[in-house]
Amino acid sequence: MTTLSVVIPALNEEDGIAAIMQRVLAVGPQLPAAGVQELELIVVDDGSSDRTAEIVRSTPGATLVQHPVNKGYGAALKTGFRAARGDLLAFLDADGTYPPEYFPQLCQTLLDNGYDIVVGSRMAGAQSEMPLTRRIGNTVFAGMISLLSRQRITDSASGMRVFRREALQKLYPLPDGLNFTPIMSTRALHEEIRMAEVAIPYSERVGRSKLSVVRDGTRYVQTITWTALNYNPVRILGGLALLTLGMAGAIALATLAARLLGVTTLGPLGAFALFSMLVLAVTGVSLFNLGATFNYLVALFHRRPVKQGLFGKPIFNPPLDRHFWWMGLAGLALGLGLGLLSLLLALNGWPTSKMWLYYLLSATAFLIGLQFLISWILMRVLEELSQRDALAAADLGTTE
């Protein structure tokens, strides 16, 4: 028998909690047609100072769980999930903005198609009363998660979802605050959990919103980025590397063009441009190497194959990090060779005004080559460590 446990986190929601509980309980008779035989309603009072707990306690069919002090939106949901007995878990806000009448549709979509999570999307075309600032913010967050995970979603922060209990093993840990839902979406996509969206209408909330657009928006961006770094670091760090290397390349081309036109002396801006080129070039290579190295560490921790490429599939075959050894040696050789040549030319009378570009290029090539070589050695060690268990099992004859 399939049981759906609906969890409602509530903090000082005495004005709207009774109505939303009755709406949830009213969908019970519709659930069997969607493949769900039993409904459980759990309200987690997260340290309310009004009559919220009293109203829930006096409502037949609702189970009250209380936090003695406020612990946060995510903490209330996790408490509710621990108290629930259903094999399907769901949640929605207590403010009446989400339509519990759509729970049968979300359940049926999940059960009929084998999904692990079905999200009620406020941004998928249904009627919505969401304020413009929050609509813009949700669009940005959804786009950010879609970009970092290579899978498109429309509503990363929806507070109405249905999911299988066993999905929590891959989704946890999740934060205690209001950033619970975008981090849940980010983890689900990176853990390759089967997720779908169903368009739902969205209504004006009952009472005053507890969401701060600036504070919570900043927290969303930070936690989404950090969560994505836990799965595919090179996608973020590699993107930053391409940006900095592109800027360094533009300065290098401008410098070379000026040199070919006969410019041999530098003003303050020219000297700063060359300094910036060196810093940007080394920074770009360092960021890319750091991302690629972190991908091996992440794969080692998660015991899964290393994710390659910035855009989902490796651009190079074999992957680019396999070439780091010769790229590193080439950079070292070019840097040393150019440096020695510059020294010989200077000793033979070339003025310093003609040598600055060659010295700069020599230092840049040497430092970049050193970065590549160090990263190649580190990644090969991490790769060997990641394969150690499988190779040992093969030697012992215990592989399937």
Helices and strands as residue ranges (DSSP letters): E 3-10, H 17-26, G 28-30, G 32-34, E 38-46, H 52-57, E 62-67, H 73-83, E 88-91, G 100-102, H 103-113, E 117-121, H 132-149, E 161-164, G 165-167, H 168-171, H 180-190, E 195-199, H 213-229, H 233-260, H 268-302, G 320-323, H 324-347, H 352-386, H 388-396
